[in-house]
Amino acid sequence: MAKQVVKRIVKIPLRCLLATLICIIVGVSLFSCVEDLPFHSEDTSKHVVNCMLTNDSVQTLTLSWSTVNGESTSTKEVKADSIVLYQNDSVVGCFERKSFGYWTLNYTPIARSTYHLEIALSGGVVLKATTVMPGNVEIAADSIDDNGNNYFTQSTANNPCWVFTLEQYSYLNTDSVYLYPDASFYLCDGVASNHPLADNFNQDITLFEWNELVTDPAFSYYLRLKSSSDNQPFPISFRLQSYFNFAFFRTASTDYDQYLKTSLQKIYSCIDEDDPAIWFDESTVYSNIENGIGIFGAYSDLFFFYSNGHLIYSK
């Protein structure tokens, strides 16, 4: 009889303890995640630098914080004590702040020179990067046929070169005005070419398929020409989609070339939202900023302006 009383006394507390534990577990699972934990904060952000040296007289630079998808840009400006540009080991100038996160420097880079960028931030952090200013590609316009094909002869291919066109629908009066592309121009969606150095990473067989006059391979927005040590002249042709446009030949530094190609590859991989492969894409956009992210590169533009099917000038 005594043993039965002991058993009852033991069993009751065990059942109560078990019930209590279940209540605690259920309560934690229901109420512990009421408030979302911050996925991203400025404390974990990285400094972002974007500076592309060009063959213009004014160079620009932006400085900001990194963000993640779905977040707004930080309202806190990155403070820089100095932003200095060096040609080899000599200072060529300091960028001046013009507006929120936007800096400029009055300077025209010299072709085939090495440039260093140093950004001293408040707190002792220094962002650094190096690039080489390329020279223009040696290419000359030859002729235009009745089908809108523009023929050129290229003599050098020392650096990668990106070909693209900016165009307008309306007629442009070029009798007395020296034109340069502005916001009224837009990037043409494709260019066709038989160039032997063409990179096929963005070839698009659907472009121009409606036009039986186009027989050369077509590329989405840009045609990337690989560099080559063989500098023998060879003829090439390009298909332009408008009679009023600028044909650009943009010679790129190694840094800018990698940045632009990896950026486009990332964009193309995310175009089809229904493709599950985008969730497994581990490709990254090229960056060469030490102690931060972003790009410090260089490019040199050579362009030809066409109006009503005629070459007006090149620069």
N, C-alpha and C positions, 0 to 999 in steps of 0.2 A: 504494500500500500504506500509506503514511504517512497519507493522507487517511482511509482506512477505520478505522485505529486511532484517529484523532482523533474520528471520528463515534461510535465505540463508547464512548469515554471520556466524551463529552458526553451521550449518551443515558442512560446508567445513572444519573448524578446527577439528571437531570430526573425520571425515573420515581420515584426515591426521594423527591424533594422533593414531588411530587404526592401520593404515598401518605401522606407525613407530614402534609401539609395536610388531607387527607380525614380522617385519624385525629383531628386536632385539632378539626375542625369537628364530627364525630360525638361526640367526647368532651364538648365544651362543651354540645351540645344535650341530651345524656343526663344530665349531672351538674350543670349550672349552676343548676337550679331545684329542687334537693332541698329547700331550706328556703323556706317561703312568706314573702314580704315582707309586713310589716305594712301593712294597708290603711288603718288608722285608729289614731291614738294620741292620748293626752291633749294632746300638744303642738299638735295640729291641731284639737282640740275647741273649740267655742264655748261661751260662757256662756249658759245658758238661764234666762230669767226668766218665771215665770207668776204674775201677780197680777191678780185680778179684783175691783174694788171693788163692794160690794153695799150694799143698804139695811139690812144687819144692823149690830150694834154692834161686831163684831170683824172685822177684815180680815186675810186670810192671804196669804202669799207663799212661793213655793218658788224655790230657787236651785240649779242643778246644772250638769253638763257635758252637752254634746250627745253622742249616740252614733249608730251606724249600725245597720241591720238585722242581727240575729244577734249583736250584741255585748251583753254585760251592762253594767248601769249602773256608772259609775265609783265606786270605793270611796273616792275622795279627795274630801273636801268642799270646795266653793268657799268661800273665806274672804272675808268682807265686813267692812270697817272700820265702815261705817255704811250704813243704808238709810233714807232720809228721804223723807217724803211732804209735798208742798206743795199748798196750795190757793191758786191764783194764785201770788203771790210770798211767801206766808206759810207758815212751817213749822207743820204741824198735829200732827206726831209722828214718832217713829222706831220702825221695826219692831224687835222683840226676838226673838232666836233662842230657839226652844222645843225643837228637836230637830234631827237631821241634815238640813240643807238646808231647814228649815221655820221660818218667821218669822211673827209676828202683831203687830197693832197695834189697840189699843182705840180705835175711832173710828167714827162714823157719818157717811158722806159727805153733803154737801148737794146737793140736786137742782139741775141746770143750772150747777154750778160746774166750773171747769177744774182738773185735778189733774196735778201733775208728780211723777215718781218719779226719784230719783237714788240709785244704788248705787255706793258707793266701794269698790273691791276692793283687796286688797293688791297692790302693784306699780304703783299709779297709774292703773289702768283705771277709768273711770266709765261705768256703764250708765245710759241715760236713756230716758224715754218720757213721753208726755202723753196724757191722755184727758179726756172730759167725762162727768160723772155725769148720766144722764137722770132724768127724773121718771116716775112711774107713768103708764101709759096710762089714759085716762078711759073706763072701760067698766063697765056695770052689768048684772047678771043679771036677766032678765025672767021666764022660765018654762021648764018642762020638759014635753015632751009624753009620751004613753004609749009612744012608740017610742024613748025615750032621747035625743032631740034637745034640747040645751040652747040657749036663745035669749038673746041679749045685745043691748044697744045700745051702740055705740061712738061717742064724741063727738070724740076727738082722735086724730091719727096723726102726731104731730110727729117721732117716732123709729121706726126699725124695731122690730117686736115679734115675739117667738117664742112660739108657743102649743104647749103639750104637756100631757100628763096623767100623773100618777103614781098607781098604783092598787094595791089589794090584793084578794085573793079573799075573805077572811074578813070577817065583820061587825065593825064598830068601834063600841064603846060611847062615845058622845060626850055622855052626860048630865052628867058632872062633870069631864071631862078636856078641856083645850084641846089639840088635837092639832096637830102639825107633822110633815111628812113626814120619815121616817128611813130607815134601811137596809132596813126590812121592805117598803118600797114599791119598785116598779120602773117604769121608763119604758115607757109603753104604745107598742105598735108602730105605731100609726097614729092619725090624727085626720082627720075629714072636715068640710068646711066649704064654704059658698057665699060666703066673704068676697071682695069685689071687689078687694081689695089683695093677694090671695094670690100668692106667688111660686111658679111651677110647677116650679122646678128639681128638686124631689124628689117630684113627684106620682107616685103608684103606682096604676095601674088595677087591680092584683090585690088590693089591700086591700079588704076588706068585700064582695067580689063574691059571697060566699055569702049575704049579707044583703040581701034585696030591699027592706028598709025604708030602706036608705041610698042616697040618690040624689045627694048632693053629692059633688064630687071628693074623693078621699082622698089623704093625704100621708104619707110614711114618717116616723114618729116625731115630726117637728116640722112646724109650719105657720109659715112665715115670712111676716109681713105687712109690706109695703113702707110707707115713710113717705109722707105726703101733706100738702100745704099746705091741702087742702080739709077743714076741720074741721066740716062739716055732719054731724049725727047720721045714722047709717044702721043698719038692723037686720042682724044676722048670726046664724048658727046654727052649732053645733059638735056633732059626733057623738062622745059619750064611750062607751067600751066597758064600763064597769063602773058599778055603783051605789055603790061605795065608793072615792072617789078625790079627788085634788086637780087642779083645772084651773088651770094656770099661764099668766099673761100676763106675759112677761118683756120689758120694754122695754130695748133694747140701745144702748150707745154705738156710734158708727160703727166703732170699732176692734174691739169684741167682735162686732158683726154680721158684719164681713168675716172675722174669724177663724173663727167658727162655721160660716159658709156654706162657706168654702174647705176647712175640715176635713171637713165632711160630703161635699163633692164629691170630695175625695181618697179618702175611705172607700168611697163608692159606686163609684168607678172601679176599685177593687181587689177588689170583692166576688167577681166571677167570675174565678177563677184560670185558667180555660181560655180566657179571652178574650185573644188576643194584643195587644189594644189597650193593656192595662195596661203593657206594656213600652215603649210610646211616649208614655205620659202624662207631660207636662212641667209639669203644673199644680203650684203651690206653695201651701203654707198661709201665710196672711197673718201677718206679724210686724211689730211697730212698736218693737222694742227697738234703740236706737242702741248700736253696738259689741257687740251680741250678737244672740240670737234669742229668740223667745217672744212673749208678749202681755201688755200692760198695758191693760186695758179696764175697763168698768163696766156694770152692769145693775141694774135695779130690778124687784122681783117684786111682782105682785099676784096672789093666788090665791083660789080659791073651793073650799070643802070640801063635798063631797056624801056623804051616807050614806043608803043604802037609797032612793036616788032623790030625796032631799030636800036642798035647800041648807041647810047648818047655819050657816056663817058665811063671811065673806070677810075678807081682810087685805091 
